[in-house]
Amino acid sequence: MKKLIYTLLIIIALTNNSFAAGSSSDSDSTPKASDYTKAKNLINSAKKYEKKGKIDKAQERYAKAQKLLLKSNDEKPLQADTLNYLGFTTRKLGDFEGGEKFYLQGLEIEPNHNGINEYLGELYAVTNRIDMAKERLEVLKTCNCEEYEELKEIIDGSKKSKY
């Protein structure tokens, strides 16, 4: 009888351990956000700070996002969306020439990228290259998208660019 009880206790103990091994609740099993995703979140946060007039906090987030995007671009080069955000953050940090380079790289990969065409068009409008801005608008003409409307309003002067 003692052997039976000991055997049952050992089986129960081993069964509990095997279940415990399979149900980890620590954060190591949770997938980590990519640098690109972290950067997008920082950009969204920065935009909110800008709307509140907290420019210094917005600039800090743009700078952090830019570092993450550069790292992401090194790990997975030539992604149009990454280059779009790199152009955006670079431009937001005051480097229009650097931002333009990222946008142009993105357009080499994906010439009809709505975001890149809009932002590059805005950059051209802000730097008084209206003919070039209109070229970007022409690319967006058939997209039936908000990027077309935004750029059109900036070019015709009914909306002021935030950049």
Secondary structure, DSSP 8 states (H G I E B T S, - for coil): -HHHHHHHHHHHHHHHHHHHHH---SGGGS----HHHHHHHHHHHHHHHHHTT-HHHHHHHHHHHHHHHHHHHHHS---HHHHHHHHHHHHHTT-HHHHHHHHHHHHHH-TT-HHHHHHHHHHHHHTT-HHHHHHHHHHHTTS-SHHHHHHHHHHHTSS----
